[in-house]
Amino acid sequence: MTESDDADATDAPTGDTFGVGIHVTETDLQFVVHVPSDIDSGWTDPDEFQRLVERVVWDRLDRESTLRGVARTADTGDTVTLGRVSLRPDGTVVETTLDAPTDASENDARTDS
Protein backbone atom coordinates (compact mmCIF):
# COMPACT_ATOMS: atom_id res chain seq x y z
CA MET A 1 0.00 0.00 0.00
CA THR A 2 1.36 3.45 -0.91
CA GLU A 3 -0.03 6.73 0.32
CA SER A 4 1.11 10.31 -0.35
CA ASP A 5 -0.18 13.55 1.05
CA ASP A 6 -1.33 16.48 -1.04
CA ALA A 7 1.40 18.87 0.10
CA ASP A 8 3.34 20.63 -2.62
CA ALA A 9 6.84 19.12 -2.65
CA THR A 10 8.39 22.54 -3.21
CA ASP A 11 6.80 23.96 -0.04
CA ALA A 12 8.02 21.34 2.42
CA PRO A 13 10.90 18.93 2.83
CA THR A 14 10.37 15.34 1.76
CA GLY A 15 10.87 14.02 5.27
CA ASP A 16 12.97 11.14 6.54
CA THR A 17 12.36 7.56 5.45
CA PHE A 18 12.39 4.89 8.14
CA GLY A 19 12.54 1.18 7.41
CA VAL A 20 10.23 -0.88 9.59
CA GLY A 21 10.09 -4.54 10.45
CA ILE A 22 9.39 -7.20 13.04
CA HIS A 23 12.31 -8.99 14.72
CA VAL A 24 11.63 -12.52 15.98
CA THR A 25 13.20 -13.65 19.26
CA GLU A 26 12.67 -16.89 21.15
CA THR A 27 10.08 -15.23 23.37
CA ASP A 28 8.50 -12.38 21.43
CA LEU A 29 8.11 -10.25 18.32
CA GLN A 30 9.78 -6.83 18.43
CA PHE A 31 8.81 -3.84 16.29
CA VAL A 32 12.01 -2.33 14.86
CA VAL A 33 12.65 1.04 13.21
CA HIS A 34 15.71 1.52 11.01
CA VAL A 35 16.77 5.15 11.37
CA PRO A 36 18.59 6.91 8.49
CA SER A 37 22.11 8.10 9.29
CA ASP A 38 21.34 11.58 7.91
CA ILE A 39 18.13 12.08 9.91
CA ASP A 40 16.67 15.61 10.03
CA SER A 41 17.79 17.53 13.12
CA GLY A 42 14.14 18.38 13.78
CA TRP A 43 13.68 14.96 15.38
CA THR A 44 14.60 15.70 18.99
CA ASP A 45 13.20 12.68 20.85
CA PRO A 46 14.13 9.24 19.42
CA ASP A 47 11.46 7.45 21.46
CA GLU A 48 8.78 9.85 20.25
CA PHE A 49 9.51 9.44 16.53
CA GLN A 50 9.79 5.67 16.87
CA ARG A 51 6.35 5.59 18.53
CA LEU A 52 5.04 7.80 15.72
CA VAL A 53 6.47 5.46 13.07
CA GLU A 54 4.91 2.47 14.85
CA ARG A 55 1.52 4.22 15.10
CA VAL A 56 1.61 5.04 11.36
CA VAL A 57 2.36 1.39 10.53
CA TRP A 58 -0.46 -0.01 12.67
CA ASP A 59 -2.89 2.59 11.31
CA ARG A 60 -2.27 1.07 7.87
CA LEU A 61 -1.69 -2.64 8.57
CA ASP A 62 -3.76 -4.98 10.70
CA ARG A 63 -1.50 -5.62 13.69
CA GLU A 64 -2.92 -9.01 14.68
CA SER A 65 -2.81 -10.63 11.24
CA THR A 66 0.61 -9.09 10.50
CA LEU A 67 2.12 -10.50 13.68
CA ARG A 68 0.49 -13.90 13.09
CA GLY A 69 1.96 -13.94 9.59
CA VAL A 70 5.43 -13.09 10.91
CA ALA A 71 5.18 -15.74 13.64
CA ARG A 72 4.21 -18.40 11.08
CA THR A 73 6.76 -17.55 8.39
CA ALA A 74 9.88 -16.35 10.22
CA ASP A 75 12.45 -18.17 12.33
CA THR A 76 14.00 -17.00 15.59
CA GLY A 77 16.61 -14.36 14.78
CA ASP A 78 14.90 -13.23 11.57
CA THR A 79 13.73 -9.69 10.94
CA VAL A 80 10.78 -9.44 8.57
CA THR A 81 10.70 -6.16 6.67
CA LEU A 82 7.28 -4.52 6.48
CA GLY A 83 8.37 -1.58 4.33
CA ARG A 84 9.10 2.12 4.70
CA VAL A 85 7.47 5.17 6.26
CA SER A 86 8.48 8.73 5.29
CA LEU A 87 7.69 11.41 7.87
CA ARG A 88 8.49 15.03 8.54
CA PRO A 89 9.57 16.09 12.05
CA ASP A 90 6.16 17.75 12.53
CA GLY A 91 4.55 14.28 12.23
CA THR A 92 3.26 14.70 8.67
CA VAL A 93 3.16 11.41 6.79
CA VAL A 94 4.77 11.97 3.40
CA GLU A 95 4.55 8.42 2.07
CA THR A 96 4.18 4.83 3.19
CA THR A 97 5.12 1.66 1.38
CA LEU A 98 4.03 -1.26 3.55
CA ASP A 99 3.27 -4.90 2.95
CA ALA A 100 2.37 -7.43 5.62
CA PRO A 101 3.21 -11.12 5.40
CA THR A 102 0.14 -13.27 5.00
CA ASP A 103 -1.02 -15.64 7.66
CA ALA A 104 -1.17 -19.00 5.86
CA SER A 105 -3.79 -20.36 8.26
CA GLU A 106 -6.19 -17.54 7.31
CA ASN A 107 -5.69 -18.37 3.63
CA ASP A 108 -6.19 -22.10 4.33
CA ALA A 109 -9.36 -21.38 6.30
CA ARG A 110 -10.78 -19.35 3.42
CA THR A 111 -9.88 -22.05 0.88
CA ASP A 112 -11.25 -24.94 2.95
CA SER A 113 -14.63 -23.38 3.69
C-alpha positions as CSV (number, residue, x, y, z in Angstrom):
1,M,0.0,0.0,0.0
2,T,1.4,3.4,-0.9
3,E,0.0,6.7,0.3
4,S,1.1,10.3,-0.3
5,D,-0.2,13.5,1.0
6,D,-1.3,16.5,-1.0
7,A,1.4,18.9,0.1
8,D,3.3,20.6,-2.6
9,A,6.8,19.1,-2.7
10,T,8.4,22.5,-3.2
11,D,6.8,24.0,0.0
12,A,8.0,21.3,2.4
13,P,10.9,18.9,2.8
14,T,10.4,15.3,1.8
15,G,10.9,14.0,5.3
16,D,13.0,11.1,6.5
17,T,12.4,7.6,5.5
18,F,12.4,4.9,8.1
19,G,12.5,1.2,7.4
20,V,10.2,-0.9,9.6
21,G,10.1,-4.5,10.5
22,I,9.4,-7.2,13.0
23,H,12.3,-9.0,14.7
24,V,11.6,-12.5,16.0
25,T,13.2,-13.6,19.3
26,E,12.7,-16.9,21.1
27,T,10.1,-15.2,23.4
28,D,8.5,-12.4,21.4
29,L,8.1,-10.3,18.3
30,Q,9.8,-6.8,18.4
31,F,8.8,-3.8,16.3
32,V,12.0,-2.3,14.9
33,V,12.6,1.0,13.2
34,H,15.7,1.5,11.0
35,V,16.8,5.2,11.4
36,P,18.6,6.9,8.5
37,S,22.1,8.1,9.3
38,D,21.3,11.6,7.9
39,I,18.1,12.1,9.9
40,D,16.7,15.6,10.0
41,S,17.8,17.5,13.1
42,G,14.1,18.4,13.8
43,W,13.7,15.0,15.4
44,T,14.6,15.7,19.0
45,D,13.2,12.7,20.8
46,P,14.1,9.2,19.4
47,D,11.5,7.5,21.5
48,E,8.8,9.8,20.2
49,F,9.5,9.4,16.5
50,Q,9.8,5.7,16.9
51,R,6.3,5.6,18.5
52,L,5.0,7.8,15.7
53,V,6.5,5.5,13.1
54,E,4.9,2.5,14.8
55,R,1.5,4.2,15.1
56,V,1.6,5.0,11.4
57,V,2.4,1.4,10.5
58,W,-0.5,0.0,12.7
59,D,-2.9,2.6,11.3
60,R,-2.3,1.1,7.9
61,L,-1.7,-2.6,8.6
62,D,-3.8,-5.0,10.7
63,R,-1.5,-5.6,13.7
64,E,-2.9,-9.0,14.7
65,S,-2.8,-10.6,11.2
66,T,0.6,-9.1,10.5
67,L,2.1,-10.5,13.7
68,R,0.5,-13.9,13.1
69,G,2.0,-13.9,9.6
70,V,5.4,-13.1,10.9
71,A,5.2,-15.7,13.6
72,R,4.2,-18.4,11.1
73,T,6.8,-17.5,8.4
74,A,9.9,-16.4,10.2
75,D,12.4,-18.2,12.3
76,T,14.0,-17.0,15.6
77,G,16.6,-14.4,14.8
78,D,14.9,-13.2,11.6
79,T,13.7,-9.7,10.9
80,V,10.8,-9.4,8.6
81,T,10.7,-6.2,6.7
82,L,7.3,-4.5,6.5
83,G,8.4,-1.6,4.3
84,R,9.1,2.1,4.7
85,V,7.5,5.2,6.3
86,S,8.5,8.7,5.3
87,L,7.7,11.4,7.9
88,R,8.5,15.0,8.5
89,P,9.6,16.1,12.0
90,D,6.2,17.8,12.5
91,G,4.6,14.3,12.2
92,T,3.3,14.7,8.7
93,V,3.2,11.4,6.8
94,V,4.8,12.0,3.4
95,E,4.6,8.4,2.1
96,T,4.2,4.8,3.2
97,T,5.1,1.7,1.4
98,L,4.0,-1.3,3.5
99,D,3.3,-4.9,3.0
100,A,2.4,-7.4,5.6
101,P,3.2,-11.1,5.4
102,T,0.1,-13.3,5.0
103,D,-1.0,-15.6,7.7
104,A,-1.2,-19.0,5.9
105,S,-3.8,-20.4,8.3
106,E,-6.2,-17.5,7.3
107,N,-5.7,-18.4,3.6
108,D,-6.2,-22.1,4.3
109,A,-9.4,-21.4,6.3
110,R,-10.8,-19.4,3.4
111,T,-9.9,-22.0,0.9
112,D,-11.2,-24.9,3.0
113,S,-14.6,-23.4,3.7
